[in-house]
Amino acid sequence: MCGIVGIYNQKKPVACELYDSLIHLQHRGQDAAGILTSQGRFYSKQGKGYVREIFTKQDVENLHGQIGIAHVRYPTAGGYGLEDIQPLWIGSPRGIALAHNGNLTNYPALAHEMTQQKHRHLNSSTDSEVLLHLLAEGFEKSHASDDSELFFDEACKAIEYVFSRAEGSYSVVSKVIGKGLLVFRDPHGIRPLLSGKRTHTDGSCDFIFASENTMFPALNFAEMGNVQPGEVVFVNRSGQLFRRQLKAKSFSPCIFEYVYFARPDATLDGVSVYESRLTMGEKLATHWRQTYPDLLPDVVVPAPFTSNTAAVAFARTLNVRYAEGLYKNPFIGRTFIMSNDDERSRQVRYKLMPQKSELQNRRVLILDDSIVRGNTSREIIRLVREAGAKQIYFVSACPPVKFPCFYGIDMPSENELLASKRNDEAIREWLGVDQLLYQTEKDLIESVVPKNNSKFNKPCMACLNGCYVAGKILCHPERSEGSPCT
């Protein structure tokens, strides 16, 4: 999972706004970040770590130009070297730069074809470089037209070529030297991509495209909706906007965005993440009441911070006290995206401090957004037990994560997933809790999918039900009943 942003600014250099946007997207990737702008040539700065650690004031001032793209990374494909940090660029045929959020499921085959058959050099181990080469190949037969409408037609043909070759998930912002900002989203719309517009007093407009709209208010952009599945958007150097939906399949945005990744103040594909998490909490509380009618906790405690919203709604629905019984150090990264289980467990101890006054001698219900590998959950439970809780109940706002994700979330191996081979009782015993309850798939879907919305009726839930919507991945034979793949 990564965060991307592309901005066209009519009036002034764009680098400062790209930097501010990456700060708003930092939660989507803490491994590395990069900014690329252009003014006759590409200017770029990349590095490892947090955004604020990579870029100095002078770095930002040295990134010239009024069109640019930027990226924050947490790797699900490729290595950890500087060469894997986006945005990436290529000099031929036109001078194209690209930043990508998603994962190509046929990356190994494409990389082999490019290096062994087409004799292209790949300088990194990331699928984003393959995507960049596909886009460049699509442009190779086009003409160097100065007319923006003709160029947009050529760009659409180039991206049609990408659609014909690339499998998996990809939301992309790119910059073409001398032309403008080019944006597109895979035909299933698995990874999010939002657009916004800022109008000046003289009628001219600036445009932004990003993984989330969290930075729009701060930068005074008005929401312009989503880049649609299979859609291409182009902003030329004069600020003219062109858009065309080339190829749309079943619209299947990733449901885990709403469960965990997106910031709660984001709105993705017309759905408020905050409202969806409130509904998750309400439905989970109703499910608890039905499953354990005689069992009421003394206090509901979220696993901070992504679970706070659902936990508030859960406590309110049951009329039980809500308490922040775990204080979170905000300067330690998200444990889900740490590189290994030992690091995750160690960081939980560093990151979370139990508030004994809220936990001691009480029946504590811990609500977490999901249970993936289980190591973080297990450490949280140990902390609460050590703080003197009388009983511990654990509930998940997401159904059991049973299957690997191939679309950009770090769930690559079924063997790493706690629920892949265990039933609920075995998971309860392994976690060391008195009661365990998961959200149902039906309730999760109803929490996220807008009612009577025919365009958004089948989110991607492959990690939950084994149904893979993009690429030549077989649906898992043990996928959940009632969760058809077609």
Buried (B, 14 or more C-beta within 10 A) or exposed (E): BBBBBBBBBBEEBBBBBBBBBBBBBBBBBBBBBBBBBBBEEBBBBBBBEBBEEBBEEEBBEEBBBBBBBBBBBBBBBBEBEEBBBBBBBBEEBBBBBBBBBBBBBBBEBBBEBBEEEEEBEBEBBBBBBBBBBBBBBBBEEBEEEEEBEEBBBBBBBBBBBBBEBBBBBBBBBBBBBEBBBBBBBBBBBBBBBBBBBBEEEEEEBBBBBBBBBBBBEEBEBEBBEBBBBBBBBBBBBEBEBBBBBBBBBBBBBBBBBBBBBBBBEBBBBEBBBBBBBBBBBBBBBBBBEEEEEEBBBBBBBBBBBBBBBBBBBBBBBBEBEBBBBBEBEEEBBBBBBBEEBEEBBBBBEEBBBBBBEBBBEBBBBBBBBBBBBBBBBBBBBBBBBEBBBEBBBBBBBBBBBBBBBBBBBBBBEBEBBBBBEBEEEEBBEBBEBBBBBBBEBEBBBBBBBBEEEEBBEBBBBBBBBBBBBBBEBEBBEEBBEEBEBE
